[in-house]
C-alpha cells in the first residue's frame, strides 16, 4: 500500500499524484498508441467506438457524477453535434472548424436547456431532459432542409488540410487524441473553483448556496460543458456511421450513455473509461447471445433496451460505486490481506443535516 507524504497544499489538485501514476499511465498510453501496429481493422473500429463513447461519457460524468444532475436527454446533444458537424462539412467548412463550431453550438444550446430545468432536481429533471430529447428527435425528422429528414444525411469522409482520415488507423488516432483532450479538460475543470462548486452542489445545494455559490450559474456551466463535450463525440460518431438517420439517436442512446457512467462509477475519471469499455462490448455480447439463444428469446424486439435497464438497476442496487468501485475493493483486499475486514465497504445511509431544510 502506498502512502503519499504531502508537503504543500497544491498536492491535492495535482494531475499526477505520485511517480507510480507516471509509470503505469505512460505504459497504458504506449499500448494504445501502438495498438494499430498489431490489431486488425475490425478491432480498431471497435476501439474507436469505445473512445467516442468515452468522450461522450466525460461530458455526462461532469453533469451527473460531479454536479449531481441526472440527464436522460444526452442522446439529443449527441445528435445535435453529429448533424451540425455533418451540415457544416457539406457546406465546405474544414473538419477542425466544423467540429469546434458544432461543439460550441451544442454547448450554448445545453446552457439554454438548463434555464427552464434550473428549479428541477431528481426524477423531474430526468423527465424534463427526456422531453427535450423527444423534441430534438422531432426536429431532426421535420427539418428536412438541414437534416434531410427521414432520407438522412450523408457525411463526407474526414479530412484535415488535405490529409484523409477515413482509414481505420487514422480515425483511431483522431478519436484517441480527442479523448485525451476531453479527459484533460475535465480533470482541469475539476481542479478549478468552478469544478469545486459543482462538487459542492452535488453534495448539498443548501450548503453550497450558503457558502456563496451561484447555483444557477454553476448548473448552466455544467450543462453547457457537458453538452459541448457530447457534441464533439457526436461529430466523431457521424464519421463512424457515415450516414445519419433520426433513428440513430433514440432513447436507447441516452440510456446507454447514462448506463455507461453509472456502471463505470459515478464521480470518477476512471469510471468513464471502465463504462465506455463495458458499453462498447455489451452490444457484441448481446449479438452473440441472440445467435445461441432460443428463437423465442432471440427475436424479442426490445431485448437490448431491456438488458440495459436491468444492468442499470442491478448496479444501482448491488454496486452503486460501479466497476471502478469494485476494482478499488479488489485492490484493497490484496493490499491488506490477510487483515482485510469485510465491513470496510459496508454501505451506510448518510445525509447532511442541511438537506432537512428543503
N, C-alpha and C positions, 0 to 999 in steps of 0.2 A: 504494500500500500504506500502511495506517495503522499508525503506531507509537504506542502508548499510554505516556505518561510517568506512572509510578506514584510518588506522593508519600506515601502512607500504606498501612499493611497492610490496611485494610478494603477497598481497591480490588479485592482478589482475590475477595471474596464479594459485591460489589455486583451487584444485579439488572441495572442498566444500566451497561455498560462505558464507553460514550462517547456523545457527543451524536448521532452518526450513528444509533445504535440508536433513540433517541427519535424521530428524523425518520422513518425507514423503518417502524418498527413502528407509529408513530402513523398513518402513511398506510395501512398494512395494516388497522388497526382501523377507520379511517374507511371503507375499502372494504367490509369485511364487515358493518359496521353499516348501511351504506346499500344493501347488496345487495338487500333486499326491494323497493326502490323501482324497480328496473329488471330484475327477473327474474320468471319465471312460477312458478306453484305447484309444478310438477314439479321444477324446478331447486332450489327452496327445500327440497323434501323430500329431495333427494339431498344437499344441503349439510348439512341436519340430521343425516342418516345419517353423514356424514363427521365431524361434531362428536361424535356419540355414540361412534364408533369411536375418536376421538382421546382421549376421556375414559377409555375402557377401556384404550387404549394407554398412557396416562400411568401407570396403575396397574401394568400389566405391565412397562413400561420401568423402573419403580422396582425391581422384583424381578429381572428378567432383565438389563437393561442396566446397572444401578448396583449391584446386590448379587451378580450372577453366579449366580443360582439359576434354573434352567430349569424352566418350568411348562407342561405340556400340559393342564392342567385348569381354565384360567381361564374356559372356557365355562360351567363349573359355577357359578362365582361370579356370572357374568352372569345365569344362570338364577335363582339364589337371589335376587339383587337384584330381578329382574323379578317373580317370584312373590310375594315378601314385600311388595313395593310394591303389587302388584295386590290381594293379600289384605287389606292394611290399608285400601286405598281402598274396597274393598267393605264393610268394617266401618264406614265413615264417617269415617275419620281424614283430616284435611286433607292436601293434597298435600305441603306443605313438611315436615310432621312425619312423614308416611308415608315420604317419600324419605330423610329423615335416619335414621329408625329402621331402614329396610331396609339402609342403608349401614353403620350401626353393627353390626347383627346379622351382616351378611356379613363385616365386619372381624373380629368376635370368632370366627366360625367359621374364618376364614382363619388367625387366630392359633393356634387349636386344631389345625388341619391341620398346621401347621409343627412341632408337637411330635413326632409319630412320624417325620416326614421330616427331623428335625434332623441325623441322622447320615448322611444320603444326599447325594450330590452327582452331578452329571453325568446320565448316562442313567438311573441308578437313581432319582433324584429325579423325572425326567420321567415314568418309568413309574408311580411312586407317585401323582403328581398325576393322571395319566391314569386310574388305578384309582379315584381319588376322584371324577373326573368321571362315570365309569360308575355308581358308587354313587348319586350325586345324580340321574342320569337315571332310575334305577330308583325312587328315592324319589318323583320327580315323577309317575311313571306310577301308582304304587300308593297314594299318599297322597291319595285322592280327596276326602276331606273338606276338604282345604286347597287342593290344586292343581286339582281337578276331573278328574285322571287323563287318560285319552285323550279325554274330552269337551272338555277345555280350560278356560280361564278367560277370561271377558270382562273387559276393562279399561275403567273409566269414563273419560269424557273429562277431560282435565286442567283443573283449576280451582283458582285461588288466591284465597281470600277473596271468592268470588262472581264473579271475573273469569275468563271462559272462555279457555283457551289451546289450544283444539282446532284453530284455524285454522293454516294453514301459516306465516304470518308470526309469530304469537305463539309457536308451538312452536319456530320457528327461533331467536328471541331467547332463549327459555328454554335451549335447548341451547347457544347461544353463551355465555351468561353462566356456565353451569355449567362449560363448557370452560375459560374464562378463570380461574374459581375453582380448577379442578383443576390447571392449569398453575402458578398462583401457589402453591398448596400444595406441589407437587412441587419447585419452584425453591427455596422456603424450607426445605424438608426437607433438600435437598442442601447448603444453606449451614450447617445446624446440625451439632453434634457427632455426632448420630445418623446424619446423611447421610454425613459423613466416615467414620464407622465402616463404613457399608455399602460405600463405595468401597474401603476397606482390605480388607474381606472378599473383595470381588470380585478384587482384585489378588493377595492371598495370605492364606489363612486362618491359616497358621502365623505369618506376620509380624504379622497383626492380633492374634492371641491373645497373642503375646509382648509386645505393646505394652499389654496390659491390657484389650483389647476383649472384652466378653462376647458370644461367638458366638451362643449360644442366644437371648439377649435381643434381639440385633440382627436375627437372622434372623426371629424371631417378629414383631418390629415391622415388618419389611419385608413379610412375608406379610400381616399384618393391614392395613397401609395400602394395599397393592396390592389386596387383596380389597375393601376399603371403597370405593375409587375405582371399581373394576369394578362394584360393586353399584349405584353411582349411575348408571353407564351402563346397567345392566340395567333400572333403573326407567324411564329415558327410552325405552329400546327397547321396553318394554312398551306405552307410548303410541304408539310408532311402528307396532307390529304390530296394536294394538287387541284382539287375541285371542291368547292364549298356548297353545301346544301343547308337549309334551315334545320333539317332533321339531325344534322351533325352535332348540334349543341342543344340537346333537350334537357329534361330534368335529370336524366341519368348522369349527365356530365357534371352537374352541380353536386349530386350525391357522391360521385366519385371523388371530387375534389375535397369535400368535407370528410369523407371516409379516409382519405389519404392523411390529413393532418391529425385526425383522431387516432387512427391505427398507428401512425408513426410515433406520436407522442406530443400532446399539446404543450406549447411553451418550450420547444426545444428545436434548435437548428438541426441537430442530428435527426430528429423526428421527421423533418422534411424529406431527407434522403431515404430513411427507412420506409416511410409511407409511399414515396414515389416508386421505389423498387417493388413494394408489395402490390400497388395498383397496376404497375406495368406488367407484372407476371400473372395477376389474378385472371384477366380475360383469357390468357392462354390455358390456364388450369381449367377454367370452365369449359373451354372448347374441347379439351381432351376428355373432360368428364362427359360431355354430350356424346362423344364417339363411343364410349363404353357403357353408358347408362341405358336402361330400357327405353324403348321408343316413347312410352307414355310420359316419361320424365324428361327425356332429352328434347322433346318437341314443345315443352311448355313455353309460351311466348314471353312471359315475364320472368324467366329464370334468373337472368343476370341481375336486374334490379333487386330481386328478392334476396339473392345471395349477398349483394352489397349491404342491404338493410340488416340482414341477420348478423353479418360480421360487425357492422357498426354498433348494434345493440349489444352484442356479446362483449366487445371491447369496453364499452361504457360501463357494463355491469361488472365484469370479471378482471379487466386490466385497464383501468382508466388512464394509467401512465403510458400506455401504448407499447410498441415494440422496443423503443429506446428505454423505457422504464424497465421492461423485462430484462434487457441486456444489462442495465445497471445492477439489478438484483443478482443476476448470474455472476457478474464480475465481483460484486461484494462478497458473494458466497465463497468464491475461490480465494479472495484476499484474506478473509477472516477464518477460513476453515482450519481446524475443527471447532472454532469458537463462535461460529455463526449462530445467531439467535433467530428463531422462527418469527418472533414478534417484532423484528426490526422494521418491517414494512407493513405492520398491521394497520389497516385503514381505520381512522377515527374521524368522527364527524366534528368539524371545527367551523367556527364562524366568528366574524368580528362583531363586537357589540354595537358598533356604529350602524350596521345594517338593520338593526331593530328600529331605527328612526324612520325608515321608509314607510 
